[in-house]
Amino acid sequence: VAKDLALQLLELGERGFRLANRGRTRYFALHGKTGHLVTAERIDREQLCRLVEKCVLRCEVIVEGEM
C-alpha cells in the first residue's frame, strides 16, 4: 500500500490510516512495519462465496492528510 501511494513507511505511520470494513469480520490488515496489505484471518471462500462463481472481497484503505 505504501508503495502504491508513493509514500515512505514513516509517512504512512505519521498520516494515520485505517481499513474500512463492511460487516463485522475484518479480513485484511495493514502491516505497520512493511506497509503490506495482509489477511487478518483465514478466509474461507466456500463459506463466503458458495453461491457465486467469482469470489471478490473488497477492501478500502483510508489515509489521512493531503495526498
C-alpha positions in Angstrom: 0.0 0.0 0.0 2.8 2.4 0.9 4.5 1.7 -2.5 1.2 2.1 -4.4 0.6 5.5 -2.7 4.2 6.6 -3.3 4.7 7.0 0.4 7.6 6.1 2.7 6.7 3.8 5.6 7.4 6.6 8.0 4.9 8.8 6.2 2.3 6.2 6.3 2.5 5.9 10.0 2.5 9.7 10.5 -0.5 10.3 8.4 -2.7 7.7 10.0 -4.5 5.1 8.1 -7.4 2.7 8.6 -9.2 -0.1 6.7 -12.9 0.4 6.1 -14.6 -3.0 6.6 -18.1 -3.8 5.7 -19.7 -6.1 8.2 -18.3 -7.4 11.4 -15.5 -9.6 10.1 -12.1 -7.9 9.4 -10.5 -9.9 6.6 -7.5 -7.6 6.0 -4.9 -5.6 8.0 -2.1 -3.2 7.0 1.2 -4.4 8.3 2.7 -1.3 10.1 6.4 -2.2 9.5 6.2 -3.1 5.8 3.2 -1.3 4.5 1.8 -4.5 3.0 -1.9 -5.4 2.9 -2.2 -8.8 4.6 -5.0 -11.2 5.6 -6.1 -10.6 9.2 -7.5 -14.1 9.5 -8.2 -17.2 7.5 -10.6 -16.6 4.6 -13.0 -19.5 3.8 -14.0 -19.0 0.2 -16.5 -21.9 0.3 -18.4 -20.2 3.1 -18.2 -16.7 1.8 -18.9 -17.3 -1.9 -20.8 -20.5 -2.1 -23.5 -19.0 -4.3 -21.3 -17.1 -6.7 -18.8 -18.2 -9.4 -16.3 -15.3 -8.9 -15.3 -14.6 -5.2 -14.3 -11.0 -4.6 -13.6 -9.3 -1.3 -13.3 -5.5 -1.4 -11.1 -3.5 0.9 -10.9 0.3 1.3 -7.8 1.9 2.7 -8.2 5.4 4.1 -5.1 7.6 4.5 -5.5 10.8 6.5 -3.9 14.0 5.3 -3.4 15.5 1.9 -2.1 13.4 -0.9 
